Amino acid sequence: MYDGVIQDLIDELGRLPGVGPKSAQRIAFHLLEVEEDQASKLATVLQEVRSKVRFCEECGNVSEEDKCNFCSNPQRDQTTICVVEESKDVQAIERTREFRGRYHVLGGAISPIAGVGPDQLRIKQLLTRLSDSAINEVIIATNPNLEGEATATYLTRMLGSMEIEVYKLASGLPVGGDLEYADEVTLGRAFEGKRRVN
């Protein structure tokens, strides 16, 4: 334990996701060693992010404007929406350069253990978008874990009565992985998603 403001800094850094006590201490002491202008720049950027960044009024992605770049871009496919859990998932999908439609960020996943139900997510906003527009295809791209699967199942049921094609991302074996290390669920999904090659 350190005295005063140093311990306060370590404690605050330790609240960040993925930052444990040792990492928080290393970061705190790094900040003490950098030039004052670098530390000031970090403080300024943190304040700017809190004051300027908001969520897109249409899809829920992070943006500095009322609408994000994807929703305001007329070149994007207006008929397809990819539903993701978080804004960081949008960037992961964009890196593939395979999807040219629009997005809908739920703001999390259904997790009864964490007290997150459908009402805490942006599902109502998704249904509003689907009923008010020319969207005819929805791709559900939730994480391949228990919460993501629960969310995907819930969305599939909700969208089942609509005149919309609903897809779910394929899942299976990672490139460069060995079969002996694959769990049963992953290997089973790889078989379900097999495709003909000749």
N, C-alpha and C positions, 0 to 999 in steps of 0.2 A: 504494500500500500504506500502510495506517495501522498504528499501533503497538497491540499488546496486544489488549485486550478489544474495542475498536471493530472491528478487523479480524476477530476471532473472530465477532462478531455479523454482520458483512457476509457472511462465509463461510457461516455457518449459514443465513442468510436466502436466500443464493444457491442452497442445496440444495433449496429449495422448488420444486415444479413451476410452470413459467411465470414464474419470477423470475430474470431475468438479472443480471449483475454491476451494471449501472447502477441497476436497480430495487432491488436489495438495498442498495446504497449509499444511495439516496433513503429507503428505509424505515428504515434504521438511523439516519440523521440526523433523520428525523421522530421516531423514538422518543426520541432524545436531547433534542428540543425540547418534547415534551409534558409536561404536569404529572406529577409523580411518582405520584400516585394512579391516573392513567390507565395508566401503564406497569405499575404493580403489579397493576391489574385484569387487564391482558392476561396477565401472568405467571400469575396465579391461575387464569384461565380455561384456559390451556394445560395447567396441572397437573391441573385438574379433568377436562378432556376425556380425558387419558391415564389417569386413575384410575377414572372412572365409565363411560365409553362402552365398550361391548363389541359383539359381533355376536350377533344374534338366533339362538337355538339351532335355530330351525325354518327360517328363510329366509336367514339370513346378512346381513340388513340391519343398519345401525348402530342401537343402542338402548341405553338406560340400564337396561333391565330384561332378564330372561331371554328374553322374547318382545317383539318390536316391536309398535307400535300396529296394524299391518296384520294380523299373525298373531293377536293377541289380540282383535280386533274381530269379534264374532259377526255383524255386519251385512254383512261382506264376503262375496262369493260364494265358497263353499268348493269349488266344482267347477272353477274356472279358475285357472291359474297363469301369470303372465307372467315369463319368464326374461330377466334383464338381466345386464350385465357388472358394474356397480358400483352402490353405494348411491345415488350422485348421479343415476343413470338412473331410479331409483324416483321421485325427486322430480320429474324432468322429465315422466314419464308422469302422475303425480298432478296436475300443473298443467293437463293437458288435460281432466280431469274426465270422461274417456271410459271408464276402466277401473275396475271395482268388485271385481275378484277379489283374489287374493293374489299375492305375488311370490316369486321365488327369485333370489338374487344369487350369481352364479358366482364373483365375486372376481377377475375379469379375463377375458381371452380367450386362445385358443390362439395361440401365437406361437413357432414353432420358433427364430426368430432370437434372441428374448429368453430362450429356454430354458424356455418355459411350455408344458407339454403338458396333456392332459386330466386327468392325475393331480394336477396342482397346482390345479385348479379344483374347485368344489363340485358336480361332476357326479354322483358317487356318492350324495351326500346328496339330489340331485334325484330320482334313480332310486328311492331308498328312499321318499321322499315319495309318488312316483307309485304305487308298489306297495302302500303301506299305507293308501291313502285313497280317497275317492270322486271324485277328480279325473278329469274326462273331457275337458278341453281345456287345451292348452298353447300359449301364444303366445310365440314366440321373438323377442325384441326386442334383438338384439345390434347393435352399431354397424355402419353400412354402409361398412366398410373391409375390408382384406384379412384381418385377424385376426378381426373380427366375422363375416365370411362363412365363414371356416374353422370357427369355433365353431358357427355355425348349421348348417352342413352336417354336422358331426360329431353334433350333437344330433339332427338330423333322422334320421340313420341309426340312432342309438341308440334312438330312440323309435318307429321304424318298426314294430317287432314288437309294440308294446303296443296295447291296445284304447283308444287315446286319439287324439282329433283334434288334429293339430299344425298351427299356423298360423305364418306369418312376417309381420312388419309389411311393409306395402307401402312401396315407395320410388319416387322419381321426382323431378319438378321442384319446386323450392321456390316458394312463393307469392311473387310479386314478381320472379321471376327471368326472364331473357331466354333464349330458345332458343339464340341464337348463342353463349352462354357456357357452355352445358351440355356436360359431357363425354359421350363415347359411351355409357359404361356407364349413367349417370344417364338419358340420353335413351332408351336401349334399355329400361330398366326402366319408364320412364313409358309406353312403348308396350305392354309386357307387362301392366301394371296398368290399362290403359284401361278405362273403364266407360261403359255406355250412359246417355245423358242424356234420351232421349225415350221 
